[in-house]
Structures are given as C-alpha cells and as structure tokens.
Amino acid sequence: MKHITKLLVGAATAAALAAPAMAEKWDMPMAYSASNFHSATGAEFAQCVTTGTGGDIEIVTHPSGSLFPGAQIKRAIQTGQVPIGERLLSGHQNENALFGFDSVPFLATSFDDADKLWKAAKEPLTSVLADQNLTLLYSVPWPPQGLYFKNEVNSVADMKGIKFRSYNNATSRLAELTGMLPVTIEAAEISQAFATGVADSMVSSGSTGYDRKVWESLNYFYEVDAWLPRNYIMVNSDVWNGVSEANQNVIRACAELAEYAGNWRSKEYTGFTLQGLRDGGMTVGPASEQMVGELKEIGVTMTNEWLEAAGADGKAIVDNFMSMK
C-alpha cells in the first residue's frame, strides 16, 4: 500500500513539467467514506494531479456524499457545478442501459472476468459519456458482490418480504424477482438505514459492509459473487478541453496509476474486509447450493432483460467479452 502511494506521488513529481498557468481548484465529490479504498485512491489521484501540475490544478476531494449525494454527482459534473467527480454509473442505468453492463448478474464474477468485461465495454461507454459532456479518466471495480441479511437465508423463498437496499436498476430488479422490497439508499445512509430498520438486507461487497460496520445491525454475509460493479472518475468535457496539453498528460498519467492502485486495493481488500465482517461477529460464507441455483436462474432473466434494453451495443459488449474467455 505504501509503495503504491509513493509511486503515485513520485510519478506526479516527475511529471511536474507542465507549463505554469492560473491555478484552479477542482472540487471532487465522492459518495463513499474517506476510509473506503475508492476514496483513498481518489485522494491520492488528487494529490498526484496537484503535485504533477505544479499547483496549476488543485483537486480537493469531498468523500461521504458531503458535497453532493451520490445520485447527484454525475449531473453536477455534466452541468459544470463541479469539474470532476466519482460515480457508480450503474446507478444511472435508467438513462442508458449500457451504464449497467457491470451489474449483469453472474456475467463477470471474478476480477479477471471483470477486467475483460471492462475492456469490452470501455470504448462504447466512453462514447456514451462523451455525448453527455463527460470525459472518463479512470475506473476501478468493487470486490465481488454478496448478500447481506439480518436473519439466516437458505433459499429465495426465505427472502420474500425482506426490505432490501437498492442502489441501481439491477438491485431493484433483483429485489423484485426474489420477492424482496426494494428501498433506495445511498452508501452514506447505509448504517442509519439498517440501524433504524429501513432495510434489513442488501447486495454489496465486503468492503461496503466493513466500512459501514453493518455487523451492528446485520448477521449474515453470503458469498455469491454476483457481479463486480465499477466506480468511475469523470471530468466535465468543457473543463477538460480548457486544460493545457501538458496538464492533460499529467492528469492522464495520474489516472492510469490510480486505476492500477485501485484495482490492486480492491483485490487485497476483499479478503481483509470479509475477515473484518467475521471479526465483527457476522457469519460469513458461501450461500447454499439451492440459493445459488435459484439466483443464477434469476440472473438469466436479468441478463436477457439487459440485452434487450441495451440492444446491439450491449450484445457487442457481451460477445466481445465472451470471445476473451
């Protein structure tokens, strides 16, 4: 971890050859807590840019949804309320089905497969973002998604009527198909939602549960490796086009390093956070064969629905991904 931090800062220092310009402050909203690995990576990216541009561009991160709630971050970047920010794009799948490519259940269930799926989707997704006045800088996956519950669950039938935290179209649809009741809850609100009984379950990574200490309210985490959603760092394209070529090169270099560091952290954090859930008192382990089988059947339904919504572009992503396997 320390080596990667030094790498980011060292690369920024080495890149500090950009021509001097009027200093700019870029506020960067982020939805997750400062201790989350995405936020830590984003903070190092910000330091890298600030150092690498010789202070021409100072990026200041605002974690925990403190500047804008997660659902508002993308729009804030598009409209120029902030120049840069981080967002889970699958939360905007209702705008364009392609935003949900990384949340198709059981399509990519490992880091290797998630990387291949990202390679297949990056070009079309970048094009969609460009049409929305957004320039993609880098993307980092979450660890594999598992299911959290307050009480023991061994089958889909056991899920009926449970209040389920949703954060995108895929999670809402998963709730519907399992008979659970979807409740939209942003990451910053998770702890309070579980503590007050607004929700009793969710699908998420060990990382989110660990960061939010969900063992204070929930008791079970089932490793189903449903998908690996991604966070994305984006900059307003009008702002980006006004940045000097030298500083653009610095930002791209910092983004490349941040993506590498974030991927490394995500992999390392997986085992660490699952052990953290155990240490907090949760029962952590694989789901029953019956539950996995039933969830995979639901996954087939959701995959077909996503392919229909995403059309030819979605099919091309899946075909390209399958050709890499």
Secondary structure, DSSP 8 states (H G I E B T S, - for coil): -HHHHHHHHHHHHHTTT------EEEEEE-SS-TTSHHHHHHHHHHHHHHHHTTTSEEEEEETTTTSS-HHHHHHHHHTTSSSEEEE-GGGGTTT-GGGGGGGSTTTS-SHHHHHHHHHHHHHHHHHHHHHTTEEEEEEEE----EEEESS---SGGGGTT-EEEE-SHHHHHHHHHHT-EEEE--GGGHHHHHHTTS-SEEEE-HHHHHHTTGGGT--EEEE------EEEEEEEHHHHHTS-HHHHHHHHHHHHHHHHHHHHHHHHHHHHHHHHHHHTT-EEEE--HHHHHHHHHHHHHHHHHHHHHHHHHHHHHHHHHHHH-
